Amino acid sequence: MKNFFRAAKICLAATAVVCLAACGTPENAENTTQTGTTPAEYATAALQSLEEASSYKGAVNVVSNMQGSNDSTEVTVSQIKEPFCMQITETLNAAGGQSYSTQRYLEAEDTNVNLFMNYNNQWTEMSLEKDAALDSVQIYDVRENMITLLQHTSGWQETARENKQVTLQGTLPAADVYAVVEGGKLLQLAGMSGIAENYYEGVADVPVTFVFKEDTGEAVSCHMDLGNALQTVTNNVLKELQADSAGITVQEYGVTMDISDLNGVQSIEIPTEAQGAINYEQEITSMNESDAA
């Protein structure tokens, strides 16, 4: 990946020299970074490295301020693509200073996924179909959500370059907001996931900020300001319910995702104490069998 990215920069530099000699300053000079690599090429390199990654570490931070209730959710993630295994540690910092933490471990077993969850020091276990399991944790899948965001964002412009990192800003067009936001379940923490596309009617373009490694183009982090999108969706849902939307105001809803250690996660160990988790499915089955007897 690094060799590919460096080769691309050499070709671009050579092309720039020819153009300068023949025509003077290129018309698209403002869209070229200081290294001679265009912002769009950084996005392409990042997309390729994410698609090829077999594992990663990530973080998700969601800041929500609705009706003066200022909450934040901080999540750390580790994932191995095949065989699928995922670790999620989530901390909700609620208004009033209260804090709640949840641990989840997902592990593939045949065609299903075993989900172990620790909430309030109590471990539970259940088995889910793989698609259902992945859907339940989609908001935390940094790699997949970054891929979708990069595929739909355009109009990249460089805004900063420091500490061997490049910061670019782009635009997620209104027509693609539903695919990215609902596809990534990014409004889940506001209770607005799993809804139809018509509730996104009237949504505006969304500004996107991405940070990339300067030398390889690998993604480092991204940020989406989804406050206006959440307000629009909320208003449309309340309108459908014939409820008053004037009383619900979204001051802020921002999603930040970080990613690192691509291909570097070799194993994810499920805690020993999770092996004694309560399996409600088995208990219900056992109760039904007892009743039938």
Order of alpha helices (4+ residues) and beta strands (2+ residues): alpha-alpha-beta-beta-beta-beta-beta-beta-alpha-alpha-beta-beta-alpha-beta-beta-alpha-beta-beta-alpha
